[in-house]
Amino acid sequence: MKSDIGAGKPRRRRMADDKEIELQNAARRVVDLLRSALAEPTSQNHEVQVQGEQVEVGNRQPTIQGQQQSALGNRQQAGTRQRQAVQGQQQQRTPGFPSTAGNTVDKNMARAFPGLFKSGKSYTPPPKRRALRSTPIQFFLLNKCTERTPNSSDEMVLLQAGLGRRTLNIPENADHSQISYILMESYSKMVPLDGAWMLHKAAGGSGQRKLSVLVPEAEGYTGAYLAKALGGKGCLYIMPIQDTLDTSPLPYSSKEFENMPKARCAMCHLSMPVQLLALHAQECEPSSCSDRMDLEPDLDPDLDESPATSNPGNVSSLIFLAEAIETLSGRVDTTTLFNVSVTREDIFERGLGQWRRQKRSSPKNPIRVSFIGESGIDHGALRKEFLTEMMAGVERKFFQGGSTGKTPKYSITDYHKEHFKTAGEIMAVSIVQGGPPPNFFREWCYGYISTGEMDRDSISKEDVTDPELSQLMEEVEIAEPEAMYDLLDRITACGYSGPATWERKEEIIKAIILHSSVRILPMLQQICSGMKLYGLCEMIVQQPHNFRDLFVPGLHQKPDAEFLMGAISPVFSELGSLRRQRESRIINFLQDFIQNIEDEEEEKSCVVEERGTPVKITESDLDDGDSRETESTGEPARDEEEMKEQYKITVGCFLQWLTGQAHVPITSTERERFKILIEFDHDCSVRYGTHTVCFPVVNACSNSITFPTRHLGSYPEFLSIITQAVMSSREFSLP
């Protein structure tokens, strides 16, 4: 019985469905009949009317012109009605065309049969797409791992470096990779992190608050998770896990500042973000270029003027130089990196070989340096140190002369191997990518680079830098008439074809001077070929006066105690506290140390200082008393005083140890933004327990140093620790 009853239910449903379909079809047929019935009377009336008019026209003979016109008008009206009727029928038969009668019938049928004629039953609207919702979230990129939020001064430093605070729109359905892409688009300095970062939230309150990690989900950070975790309030701090980001200030034309509103400084006329204008105004020179030019006639003519201020155009040239270097920086191809890996031993020769290799990239790309065997990651400091060493090597190997200027060496071998072209490329990269300028050229050499012509009238005896030619000139000057014949071969080799007599001394000396300059013109041409990188050589030709300070010595400022002390930015504790007293005492020790090494920089030592890199002299060059050896170890017996005598630390060397560069920043804008952050560690005993000594921790990429206050209670302690640190820790390593 159960099976029979169960089998009968589907049959009843099918019968009911069949009846419903029949009723629907019948109703549709009724609707079609009604529609056709409404259309037929119009057409029948039209036909009867036309036939009647034809009969009347056939029986009636037109007698007057007025009757003919009346008949003609009737026929025109009949034709109009016929066309209207046909159009009405077409409108009724055309699907989707609105018809008043048809609509009325449809409405009536829908009222009578609501189950069969539902409004819009045959029309299925497309599903509505939900609008993609984004949540504005405020992010703050930190430069290193820290426990608390930065203070207001640190925020400005980070903002200048392209870090700091940004408000970004994060889609709700964004996954971890999409969020990473959005962050790297806004913070270009996050790219080297390779995803090694985490988000943190700040605790409530004001001032520097404690940061706590925002633990990601299993699939990482998502848009919905961030919106829920933040709750529309506060800020998410992006903290690197291992690396430390570079905090060197970016040019005002950088991509990080393109969305910020701009304003122009009234003093130096530089355009910059409004957020940075207040900080820039505090350090900008109070007088404009026109003010300085107006004041110059009032200066005492007996006073010695520096080269940087003796020419009224030099002040404005600093502004144009900054803009020119920013333009050159924009021509660096950032699609790939020019990787250079070298060891510190024989860094110049190894670096020169790696530079010339240029397999997958070239110096037109951003250079990234790594020292083999060291843990340092290049965020700017390694590149600056490498360029400093390479520029020193170029000056040492390919140039000769004194402190007033040098000329290229006459070397056909180096010319054939295109070493001078490589030297020109190194100079261009160093100027554009943060290295030292090649300010060691003689004046006439720079004139040839900037004009392509040699000014013979500007060349003098001092421009002869070759030792053999200098000696030949001296011998000609003091030679007696009988001794001129002995110098004939050497004089003839210089291109002089006149009579080598005592009366022609001046002509012979001029020929030697001209020969010393003409023979090195191919080397200068090859250097210009290398400086075509980024279009530097063309820009020098266009603006020779603006670039002169970078090539001729005596015009570009060298690092000194005044510059270094003006660049430090200590982070002090609360005023009046015991910690503040210790910190102030260490700053005083640092100032004394820098001023002392500046005063001793010219004294004789056992180290040859070459552009900030100390080179030890062998024992054979030492005096007998400086190489005493102990009987037990066989090693030199040195105490602190002997170490101080044997190692020479200069201001440039100390600056390179701190920041990676041994030169003053090229442009005035970079000099204003160049800061060295000084922090203090009061809790080393808590972390390390009982210990006797701690050394300062330097972060060259962020231009910062941390002093251990517990071990620097007196100046002798400070001098001993800082000397050992500078001379023994030139390598980059993880803390």
WOSUL-V170876 format. One record per helix or strand of 2 or more residues. SS is the DSSP state (@ for helix, = for strand). FROM is the first residue (numbers start at 1). TO is the last residue. If there is no record, write none. Layout:
SS|FROM|TO, SS|FROM|TO
This chain:
@|2|59, @|65|93, @|100|112, =|134|141, @|152|160, =|164|171, @|176|186, @|188|193, =|197|202, =|210|213, @|223|230, =|236|240, @|255|257, =|262|264, =|271|273, @|274|283, @|289|296, @|307|310, @|313|329, =|333|342, @|347|357, =|365|371, @|381|398, =|399|402, =|405|408, @|412|416, @|419|432, @|443|451, @|456|458, @|461|463, @|467|478, @|481|493, @|502|518, @|521|530, @|533|542, @|544|551, @|561|567, =|568|570, @|578|599, =|607|610, =|613|616, @|619|621, @|624|626, @|640|646, @|651|659, @|668|673, =|676|681, @|684|688, =|697|699, =|704|708, @|709|711, @|715|728
